[in-house]
Amino acid sequence: MKTIIHSRNGNQIVEFVDDGLLISNVQDFLDLAANSPSRNIILHKENIVPEFFDLKTKIAGDILQKASNYRTRIGIVGEFKNIKSKSLRDFIFESNKKEEIVFKENIEEVLEIFGK
């Protein structure tokens, strides 16, 4: 599992960059979080199964609930502008307001939030 450790204002943020990494269920996320040296995690959209972004599957809700329970912050980096699903757009909008689970287009945006 390849990682990049970022540091902002004394906060450590771990970016997972492994091309082979694919999070497809809650256990995958729990395994990743358990092996992370930080509770601030950056994931790339392409490392998460597409079903995560279909809220009807409940994968996103289940994973994000575990993240909240374990006080883990997740930044998901990718393209989110052209989302057709209103419920997913609303979900992303609300998540970004709380700054615990954020969906951003680039790593610097996540680092700015998690580095506060």
PyRosetta script that sets phi, psi and omega in degrees:
from pyrosetta import init, pose_from_sequence

init()
pose = pose_from_sequence("MKTIIHSRNGNQIVEFVDDGLLISNVQDFLDLAANSPSRNIILHKENIVPEFFDLKTKIAGDILQKASNYRTRIGIVGEFKNIKSKSLRDFIFESNKKEEIVFKENIEEVLEIFGK")
pose.set_psi(1, 117.1)
pose.set_omega(1, -178.5)
pose.set_phi(2, -90.2)
pose.set_psi(2, 137.5)
pose.set_omega(2, 179.6)
pose.set_phi(3, -136.7)
pose.set_psi(3, 156.5)
pose.set_omega(3, 169.9)
pose.set_phi(4, -123.0)
pose.set_psi(4, 128.0)
pose.set_omega(4, 178.8)
pose.set_phi(5, -96.3)
pose.set_psi(5, 121.6)
pose.set_omega(5, 176.3)
pose.set_phi(6, -106.8)
pose.set_psi(6, 149.9)
pose.set_omega(6, 176.8)
pose.set_phi(7, -131.7)
pose.set_psi(7, 127.3)
pose.set_omega(7, 178.4)
pose.set_phi(8, -137.1)
pose.set_psi(8, 120.1)
pose.set_omega(8, 177.0)
pose.set_phi(9, 50.5)
pose.set_psi(9, 40.8)
pose.set_omega(9, 178.5)
pose.set_phi(10, 82.1)
pose.set_psi(10, -0.8)
pose.set_omega(10, 178.4)
pose.set_phi(11, -98.7)
pose.set_psi(11, 132.4)
pose.set_omega(11, 178.1)
pose.set_phi(12, -95.1)
pose.set_psi(12, 131.3)
pose.set_omega(12, -179.2)
pose.set_phi(13, -126.7)
pose.set_psi(13, 127.3)
pose.set_omega(13, -177.2)
pose.set_phi(14, -104.5)
pose.set_psi(14, 123.6)
pose.set_omega(14, 176.3)
pose.set_phi(15, -103.2)
pose.set_psi(15, 123.5)
pose.set_omega(15, 176.5)
pose.set_phi(16, -91.1)
pose.set_psi(16, 122.8)
pose.set_omega(16, -172.8)
pose.set_phi(17, -123.1)
pose.set_psi(17, 13.0)
pose.set_omega(17, -176.9)
pose.set_phi(18, -69.3)
pose.set_psi(18, 123.1)
pose.set_omega(18, 179.2)
pose.set_phi(19, -62.4)
pose.set_psi(19, -27.7)
pose.set_omega(19, -178.0)
pose.set_phi(20, -87.4)
pose.set_psi(20, -5.9)
pose.set_omega(20, -177.0)
pose.set_phi(21, -72.9)
pose.set_psi(21, 128.1)
pose.set_omega(21, 175.1)
pose.set_phi(22, -141.7)
pose.set_psi(22, 117.5)
pose.set_omega(22, 178.3)
pose.set_phi(23, -94.3)
pose.set_psi(23, 117.7)
pose.set_omega(23, -176.7)
pose.set_phi(24, -121.3)
pose.set_psi(24, -7.2)
pose.set_omega(24, -179.8)
pose.set_phi(25, -159.6)
pose.set_psi(25, 177.4)
pose.set_omega(25, -177.4)
pose.set_phi(26, -61.6)
pose.set_psi(26, -41.4)
pose.set_omega(26, -178.0)
pose.set_phi(27, -63.5)
pose.set_psi(27, -38.1)
pose.set_omega(27, 175.9)
pose.set_phi(28, -58.4)
pose.set_psi(28, -44.1)
pose.set_omega(28, 179.1)
pose.set_phi(29, -65.5)
pose.set_psi(29, -44.4)
pose.set_omega(29, -179.0)
pose.set_phi(30, -61.3)
pose.set_psi(30, -40.2)
pose.set_omega(30, 177.3)
pose.set_phi(31, -62.4)
pose.set_psi(31, -43.6)
pose.set_omega(31, 179.3)
pose.set_phi(32, -62.9)
pose.set_psi(32, -48.5)
pose.set_omega(32, -178.4)
pose.set_phi(33, -63.2)
pose.set_psi(33, -38.0)
pose.set_omega(33, -179.7)
pose.set_phi(34, -65.1)
pose.set_psi(34, -29.2)
pose.set_omega(34, -178.9)
pose.set_phi(35, -95.4)
pose.set_psi(35, 3.1)
pose.set_omega(35, -178.8)
pose.set_phi(36, -87.9)
pose.set_psi(36, 137.1)
pose.set_omega(36, 177.2)
pose.set_phi(37, -78.5)
pose.set_psi(37, 0.7)
pose.set_omega(37, -178.1)
pose.set_phi(38, -142.9)
pose.set_psi(38, 155.1)
pose.set_omega(38, 175.0)
pose.set_phi(39, -91.1)
pose.set_psi(39, 6.6)
pose.set_omega(39, 174.1)
pose.set_phi(40, -110.0)
pose.set_psi(40, 110.3)
pose.set_omega(40, -171.5)
pose.set_phi(41, -121.9)
pose.set_psi(41, 136.6)
pose.set_omega(41, 172.5)
pose.set_phi(42, -112.4)
pose.set_psi(42, 127.6)
pose.set_omega(42, 175.5)
pose.set_phi(43, -120.0)
pose.set_psi(43, 151.9)
pose.set_omega(43, 175.6)
pose.set_phi(44, -97.3)
pose.set_psi(44, 140.2)
pose.set_omega(44, -177.4)
pose.set_phi(45, -50.3)
pose.set_psi(45, -39.5)
pose.set_omega(45, -177.6)
pose.set_phi(46, -70.9)
pose.set_psi(46, -8.4)
pose.set_omega(46, 177.2)
pose.set_phi(47, -96.7)
pose.set_psi(47, 10.6)
pose.set_omega(47, 179.3)
pose.set_phi(48, -123.9)
pose.set_psi(48, 136.8)
pose.set_omega(48, -179.0)
pose.set_phi(49, -58.7)
pose.set_psi(49, 144.4)
pose.set_omega(49, 179.6)
pose.set_phi(50, -57.2)
pose.set_psi(50, -29.7)
pose.set_omega(50, 179.9)
pose.set_phi(51, -62.1)
pose.set_psi(51, -23.2)
pose.set_omega(51, 175.6)
pose.set_phi(52, -55.5)
pose.set_psi(52, -36.7)
pose.set_omega(52, -175.2)
pose.set_phi(53, -88.5)
pose.set_psi(53, 3.7)
pose.set_omega(53, 171.4)
pose.set_phi(54, -104.2)
pose.set_psi(54, 100.5)
pose.set_omega(54, -171.1)
pose.set_phi(55, -61.0)
pose.set_psi(55, -22.0)
pose.set_omega(55, 178.7)
pose.set_phi(56, -63.8)
pose.set_psi(56, -25.5)
pose.set_omega(56, -179.7)
pose.set_phi(57, -74.1)
pose.set_psi(57, -19.4)
pose.set_omega(57, -179.6)
pose.set_phi(58, 68.9)
pose.set_psi(58, 6.3)
pose.set_omega(58, 178.5)
pose.set_phi(59, -63.1)
pose.set_psi(59, -46.5)
pose.set_omega(59, -179.8)
pose.set_phi(60, -60.4)
pose.set_psi(60, -48.8)
pose.set_omega(60, -178.8)
pose.set_phi(61, -60.2)
pose.set_psi(61, -42.5)
pose.set_omega(61, -179.6)
pose.set_phi(62, -65.5)
pose.set_psi(62, -45.0)
pose.set_omega(62, -179.5)
pose.set_phi(63, -66.9)
pose.set_psi(63, -44.5)
pose.set_omega(63, -177.5)
pose.set_phi(64, -69.6)
pose.set_psi(64, -29.0)
pose.set_omega(64, 174.3)
pose.set_phi(65, -66.1)
pose.set_psi(65, -42.8)
pose.set_omega(65, 177.0)
pose.set_phi(66, -63.1)
pose.set_psi(66, -41.8)
pose.set_omega(66, 178.3)
pose.set_phi(67, -59.1)
pose.set_psi(67, -43.8)
pose.set_omega(67, 179.1)
pose.set_phi(68, -64.5)
pose.set_psi(68, -44.2)
pose.set_omega(68, 179.6)
pose.set_phi(69, -59.1)
pose.set_psi(69, -37.8)
pose.set_omega(69, -177.8)
pose.set_phi(70, -95.8)
pose.set_psi(70, 10.5)
pose.set_omega(70, 178.6)
pose.set_phi(71, 52.5)
pose.set_psi(71, 44.9)
pose.set_omega(71, 178.0)
pose.set_phi(72, -105.4)
pose.set_psi(72, 129.6)
pose.set_omega(72, 177.1)
pose.set_phi(73, -94.4)
pose.set_psi(73, 136.1)
pose.set_omega(73, -178.7)
pose.set_phi(74, -123.1)
pose.set_psi(74, 128.6)
pose.set_omega(74, 170.8)
pose.set_phi(75, -110.4)
pose.set_psi(75, 120.4)
pose.set_omega(75, 178.3)
pose.set_phi(76, -105.2)
pose.set_psi(76, 121.3)
pose.set_omega(76, -174.3)
pose.set_phi(77, -105.4)
pose.set_psi(77, 128.4)
pose.set_omega(77, 178.5)
pose.set_phi(78, 171.6)
pose.set_psi(78, -171.3)
pose.set_omega(78, 179.6)
pose.set_phi(79, -89.8)
pose.set_psi(79, 119.0)
pose.set_omega(79, -178.9)
pose.set_phi(80, -126.2)
pose.set_psi(80, 7.4)
pose.set_omega(80, -175.8)
pose.set_phi(81, -71.1)
pose.set_psi(81, -36.1)
pose.set_omega(81, -171.6)
pose.set_phi(82, -99.7)
pose.set_psi(82, 32.5)
pose.set_omega(82, -179.4)
pose.set_phi(83, -76.1)
pose.set_psi(83, 127.4)
pose.set_omega(83, -178.3)
pose.set_phi(84, -84.5)
pose.set_psi(84, -30.1)
pose.set_omega(84, -176.5)
pose.set_phi(85, -72.5)
pose.set_psi(85, 118.4)
pose.set_omega(85, 178.8)
pose.set_phi(86, -63.5)
pose.set_psi(86, -40.2)
pose.set_omega(86, -179.3)
pose.set_phi(87, -64.6)
pose.set_psi(87, -37.9)
pose.set_omega(87, 177.3)
pose.set_phi(88, -69.5)
pose.set_psi(88, -41.2)
pose.set_omega(88, 176.5)
pose.set_phi(89, -59.9)
pose.set_psi(89, -43.5)
pose.set_omega(89, 178.9)
pose.set_phi(90, -64.5)
pose.set_psi(90, -41.6)
pose.set_omega(90, 178.7)
pose.set_phi(91, -59.9)
pose.set_psi(91, -46.3)
pose.set_omega(91, 179.1)
pose.set_phi(92, -64.3)
pose.set_psi(92, -43.5)
pose.set_omega(92, 179.7)
pose.set_phi(93, -59.3)
pose.set_psi(93, -48.5)
pose.set_omega(93, -179.3)
pose.set_phi(94, -66.4)
pose.set_psi(94, -40.6)
pose.set_omega(94, 178.5)
pose.set_phi(95, -61.2)
pose.set_psi(95, -44.3)
pose.set_omega(95, -178.1)
pose.set_phi(96, -63.7)
pose.set_psi(96, -29.7)
pose.set_omega(96, 179.4)
pose.set_phi(97, -67.0)
pose.set_psi(97, -33.9)
pose.set_omega(97, -176.9)
pose.set_phi(98, -82.5)
pose.set_psi(98, -20.9)
pose.set_omega(98, 177.2)
pose.set_phi(99, 62.0)
pose.set_psi(99, 22.7)
pose.set_omega(99, 173.3)
pose.set_phi(100, -99.1)
pose.set_psi(100, -41.6)
pose.set_omega(100, 174.1)
pose.set_phi(101, -122.9)
pose.set_psi(101, 114.9)
pose.set_omega(101, -176.1)
pose.set_phi(102, -123.8)
pose.set_psi(102, 147.3)
pose.set_omega(102, 177.9)
pose.set_phi(103, -118.0)
pose.set_psi(103, 112.1)
pose.set_omega(103, -175.6)
pose.set_phi(104, -132.2)
pose.set_psi(104, 160.9)
pose.set_omega(104, -178.2)
pose.set_phi(105, -81.1)
pose.set_psi(105, -23.6)
pose.set_omega(105, -179.2)
pose.set_phi(106, -144.8)
pose.set_psi(106, 162.3)
pose.set_omega(106, -175.8)
pose.set_phi(107, -64.1)
pose.set_psi(107, -38.5)
pose.set_omega(107, -178.4)
pose.set_phi(108, -58.0)
pose.set_psi(108, -37.5)
pose.set_omega(108, 177.9)
pose.set_phi(109, -63.0)
pose.set_psi(109, -41.1)
pose.set_omega(109, 179.0)
pose.set_phi(110, -68.2)
pose.set_psi(110, -43.7)
pose.set_omega(110, -179.9)
pose.set_phi(111, -61.0)
pose.set_psi(111, -36.5)
pose.set_omega(111, 179.0)
pose.set_phi(112, -63.8)
pose.set_psi(112, -42.5)
pose.set_omega(112, -179.0)
pose.set_phi(113, -71.1)
pose.set_psi(113, -50.2)
pose.set_omega(113, -176.3)
pose.set_phi(114, -74.2)
pose.set_psi(114, -15.1)
pose.set_omega(114, -179.2)
pose.set_phi(115, -91.6)
pose.set_psi(115, 6.0)
pose.set_omega(115, 179.1)
pose.set_phi(116, -72.2)
pose.dump_pdb("model.pdb")
